[in-house]
Amino acid sequence: MIMKNLILLIETATTACSVALAEDGLIISKKELNERNIHASHITLFIDEVMHLAGKTYTDLDAVAISQGPGSYTGLRIGVSTAKGLCFALDIPLLAVSTLQAMAVGVLKNISIQDEQTLLCPMIDARRMEVYTSLFDKNVVEIENTQAKILDETSFDTYLANHTIVFFGDGAEKCKSLYGHRSNARFVDFENSAAHLSALAEQKLKAGKIEDVAYFEPYYLKDFMPTKPNAAH
């Protein structure tokens, strides 16, 4: 009998609270809701539901994969603590997947890119005109390091001079007023999903690239800055 890898996928880096179950990289169940400040109250319920929907038990799991950031400090903390608890209790590996890279994988499921000069620019809303972002080529290879970028009219001039850039994610809306008039700036609708972690998590598990559960911390990118309850974070 051929054994298949069963990985629980958790995405809480943005407003999306998303959980999925992947068997050998294929999504077999999923539960998600894109709404601010629901991670703490919904995450364990969603995990129970995806396990039930797939007809699996927790002891069937081979690993838990977490979207590691950058993103919401609170969301990441909740997602990682939940994942760690499961890994400790079940004695299974923890896998960490770059949130921005997973977003790049996810957007390619909905758009087709043939031009080698086209770049992918996932953006996570930070605050004011700031975003967490990076640049990837069509093969999801990172060509600009992850950073907290304050946007202005010249932020992407170096790349827009010779490339088409696909902007997406909840931070991309800030770009429309700055680059919407540029013929090689493309904006697409996108929502984060735990399902986007699947292929990268499967690769990490097969390669043995697992995290130290005791010491792993999310990739916050910036120090925590308290905000008012109704402020974006």
C-alpha positions, 0 to 999 in steps of 0.5 A, spaced: 500 500 500 502 506 497 502 511 503 500 518 502 503 525 505 497 528 509 499 535 511 494 540 514 495 547 512 494 554 516 494 561 513 493 566 518 498 572 515 492 576 513 485 578 514 484 571 511 483 565 516 484 559 512 485 552 513 486 546 508 488 539 508 492 536 502 494 529 500 500 528 496 499 536 494 492 535 492 487 539 496 481 534 499 478 539 504 478 547 505 474 552 510 476 559 510 473 566 511 476 573 509 474 577 515 478 581 520 480 579 527 476 572 527 483 568 527 482 566 535 475 564 535 475 560 528 482 557 527 480 551 531 473 550 529 476 550 521 481 545 523 476 540 526 471 541 520 476 540 514 479 534 518 471 531 519 470 533 511 475 529 509 474 523 513 481 524 517 483 523 524 488 527 527 493 521 528 493 521 520 497 527 519 504 527 517 505 534 518 502 541 519 504 547 514 504 554 517 504 561 513 510 564 516 509 571 514 510 577 513 503 579 515 499 581 521 502 580 528 496 577 531 494 573 526 501 570 525 502 569 532 495 565 533 496 561 527 503 559 529 501 557 536 496 553 533 500 549 529 506 548 534 500 545 539 498 540 534 505 538 532 507 537 539 501 533 541 502 529 535 509 529 534 509 531 527 514 536 523 512 543 522 513 546 515 514 554 514 512 557 508 513 564 505 507 567 505 509 572 499 511 566 495 505 562 497 501 568 494 505 568 488 504 560 487 496 562 488 495 567 483 498 563 478 492 558 478 488 564 476 492 567 471 496 565 465 503 568 464 507 567 457 512 573 457 519 571 461 519 579 463 512 579 467 514 579 474 509 577 480 508 582 486 504 580 492 503 585 497 500 585 504 497 591 507 501 594 513 499 601 514 498 607 511 502 607 504 506 601 507 506 594 504 510 587 505 512 585 498 517 582 494 518 580 487 518 573 483 519 571 476 514 566 473 517 560 476 516 563 483 523 564 484 524 571 488 528 576 485 527 582 490 528 580 497 522 581 502 521 588 505 516 593 508 516 598 502 513 605 503 509 606 496 510 612 492 510 614 484 517 611 483 517 605 488 517 600 482 520 604 476 527 600 476 522 594 474 517 597 470 521 600 465 523 593 462 517 589 465 510 588 466 508 587 473 502 583 476 500 586 483 495 583 487 494 581 495 490 586 500 496 591 499 495 592 492 489 597 492 494 602 494 498 601 488 492 603 483 493 610 484 500 610 483 501 605 477 494 604 475 496 609 469 502 605 467 500 600 461 505 595 464 502 595 471 497 589 471 492 588 477 488 582 479 483 580 484 486 575 489 485 572 496 489 568 501 488 561 502 491 555 505 490 551 499 496 556 496 501 553 501 500 546 498 505 545 493 511 548 497 509 545 503 509 538 500 516 540 497 519 541 504 516 535 507 519 531 502 526 535 502 526 534 510 526 542 511 522 542 517 522 547 523 524 546 530 518 546 533 520 549 540 524 555 537 520 557 531 518 564 530 513 567 525 517 572 520 514 578 523 519 583 518 517 588 523 517 589 530 510 589 533 506 596 533 500 597 537 494 600 533 487 602 535 482 596 534 479 599 528 486 600 525 489 596 519 495 591 521 
